[in-house]
Amino acid sequence: MRAMLISVKRLKVNPDIILVDGNKTFNHTIPSVPVIDGDNLSFSIAAASIIAKVTRDRIMKRLCEKYPVYLWSKNKGYATPEHIRAILQYGPCCLHRKTFLRKILLRDSAPEMQFDSGIQVE
């Protein structure tokens, strides 16, 4: 939600309405409407979803250069078996979301891991 709010504030145009894919929205002077399954119901949301995915994929490829052990250029940060093994073997880095890690740790019954400011793995 915070990222969407920041994005809206950076717009060079003022839309009449903000469509949000999902069941939540954020407070803003421009009215916003949550649209469950929005990428299937709205061409605008579908287009934004495609742009967001392509942008995320490019970011993950760049991050893979800095943190190669996580294979982000291959998995784009999703919980693939290889990505989970890397987290369990090397620990998380500062970019891993705590909610993402909790799911992995609970599922794999791994010991609690401390967040690191970044790992140094060759």
URCOR-V59906 format. One record per residue. RES is the residue in three letters. SS is DSSP state (a for helix, b for strand, c for the rest). OMEGA is omega as a letter, one per 40 degrees, with the letter a starting at -180 (NA if undefined). D_FIRST is the distance of its C-alpha to the first C-alpha in Angstrom with 1 decimal. Layout:
res:RES ss:SS omega:OMEGA d_first:D_FIRST
res:RES ss:SS omega:OMEGA d_first:D_FIRST
//
This chain:
res:MET ss:c omega:a d_first:0.0
res:ARG ss:a omega:i d_first:3.8
res:ALA ss:a omega:i d_first:5.4
res:MET ss:a omega:i d_first:5.1
res:LEU ss:a omega:i d_first:6.2
res:ILE ss:a omega:i d_first:8.7
res:SER ss:a omega:i d_first:9.8
res:VAL ss:a omega:i d_first:10.6
res:LYS ss:a omega:a d_first:12.4
res:ARG ss:a omega:a d_first:14.4
res:LEU ss:c omega:i d_first:15.6
res:LYS ss:c omega:i d_first:19.4
res:VAL ss:c omega:i d_first:19.6
res:ASN ss:c omega:i d_first:18.3
res:PRO ss:c omega:i d_first:17.5
res:ASP ss:c omega:a d_first:18.7
res:ILE ss:c omega:i d_first:15.8
res:ILE ss:b omega:i d_first:12.3
res:LEU ss:b omega:a d_first:12.3
res:VAL ss:b omega:i d_first:9.4
res:ASP ss:b omega:a d_first:10.8
res:GLY ss:c omega:a d_first:10.7
res:ASN ss:c omega:i d_first:11.4
res:LYS ss:c omega:i d_first:8.3
res:THR ss:c omega:a d_first:6.9
res:PHE ss:c omega:i d_first:6.3
res:ASN ss:c omega:i d_first:9.6
res:HIS ss:c omega:i d_first:11.3
res:THR ss:c omega:i d_first:14.9
res:ILE ss:c omega:i d_first:14.6
res:PRO ss:c omega:i d_first:14.5
res:SER ss:b omega:a d_first:11.8
res:VAL ss:b omega:i d_first:12.9
res:PRO ss:b omega:a d_first:11.5
res:VAL ss:b omega:i d_first:14.0
res:ILE ss:c omega:a d_first:15.0
res:ASP ss:c omega:a d_first:16.6
res:GLY ss:a omega:a d_first:15.5
res:ASP ss:a omega:i d_first:16.8
res:ASN ss:a omega:a d_first:20.2
res:LEU ss:a omega:a d_first:20.2
res:SER ss:c omega:i d_first:19.1
res:PHE ss:a omega:i d_first:20.5
res:SER ss:a omega:i d_first:17.8
res:ILE ss:a omega:i d_first:15.1
res:ALA ss:a omega:i d_first:17.7
res:ALA ss:a omega:i d_first:18.4
res:ALA ss:a omega:i d_first:14.9
res:SER ss:a omega:i d_first:14.7
res:ILE ss:a omega:i d_first:18.0
res:ILE ss:a omega:i d_first:17.2
res:ALA ss:a omega:a d_first:14.1
res:LYS ss:a omega:i d_first:16.5
res:VAL ss:a omega:i d_first:19.3
res:THR ss:a omega:i d_first:17.4
res:ARG ss:a omega:i d_first:16.2
res:ASP ss:a omega:i d_first:19.8
res:ARG ss:a omega:i d_first:21.2
res:ILE ss:a omega:a d_first:19.1
res:MET ss:a omega:i d_first:20.2
res:LYS ss:a omega:i d_first:23.8
res:ARG ss:a omega:i d_first:23.8
res:LEU ss:a omega:i d_first:22.5
res:CYS ss:a omega:i d_first:25.2
res:GLU ss:a omega:a d_first:27.8
res:LYS ss:a omega:a d_first:26.7
res:TYR ss:c omega:a d_first:26.2
res:PRO ss:a omega:a d_first:28.6
res:VAL ss:a omega:a d_first:29.1
res:TYR ss:a omega:i d_first:25.8
res:LEU ss:c omega:a d_first:26.8
res:TRP ss:a omega:i d_first:23.4
res:SER ss:a omega:i d_first:25.2
res:LYS ss:a omega:a d_first:26.4
res:ASN ss:a omega:i d_first:23.6
res:LYS ss:c omega:i d_first:20.5
res:GLY ss:c omega:i d_first:19.1
res:TYR ss:c omega:a d_first:19.7
res:ALA ss:c omega:i d_first:21.8
res:THR ss:c omega:i d_first:25.1
res:PRO ss:a omega:i d_first:28.2
res:GLU ss:a omega:a d_first:28.9
res:HIS ss:a omega:i d_first:25.6
res:ILE ss:a omega:i d_first:25.9
res:ARG ss:a omega:i d_first:29.5
res:ALA ss:a omega:i d_first:28.5
res:ILE ss:a omega:a d_first:26.1
res:LEU ss:a omega:a d_first:28.8
res:GLN ss:a omega:a d_first:31.5
res:TYR ss:a omega:a d_first:29.9
res:GLY ss:c omega:i d_first:27.1
res:PRO ss:c omega:i d_first:23.5
res:CYS ss:c omega:a d_first:22.6
res:CYS ss:c omega:a d_first:20.1
res:LEU ss:c omega:i d_first:17.6
res:HIS ss:c omega:i d_first:17.5
res:ARG ss:c omega:i d_first:14.7
res:LYS ss:a omega:a d_first:16.3
res:THR ss:a omega:i d_first:15.0
res:PHE ss:a omega:a d_first:16.6
res:LEU ss:a omega:i d_first:19.7
res:ARG ss:a omega:a d_first:20.1
res:LYS ss:a omega:i d_first:20.5
res:ILE ss:a omega:a d_first:23.0
res:LEU ss:a omega:i d_first:24.9
res:LEU ss:a omega:a d_first:25.2
res:ARG ss:a omega:a d_first:26.3
res:ASP ss:a omega:a d_first:28.8
res:SER ss:c omega:i d_first:29.9
res:ALA ss:c omega:i d_first:29.7
res:PRO ss:c omega:i d_first:30.2
res:GLU ss:c omega:i d_first:27.4
res:MET ss:c omega:i d_first:26.4
res:GLN ss:c omega:i d_first:25.7
res:PHE ss:c omega:a d_first:23.0
res:ASP ss:c omega:i d_first:24.8
res:SER ss:c omega:a d_first:24.1
res:GLY ss:c omega:a d_first:25.3
res:ILE ss:c omega:i d_first:28.2
res:GLN ss:c omega:a d_first:31.4
res:VAL ss:c omega:i d_first:32.7
res:GLU ss:c omega:NA d_first:35.1
//
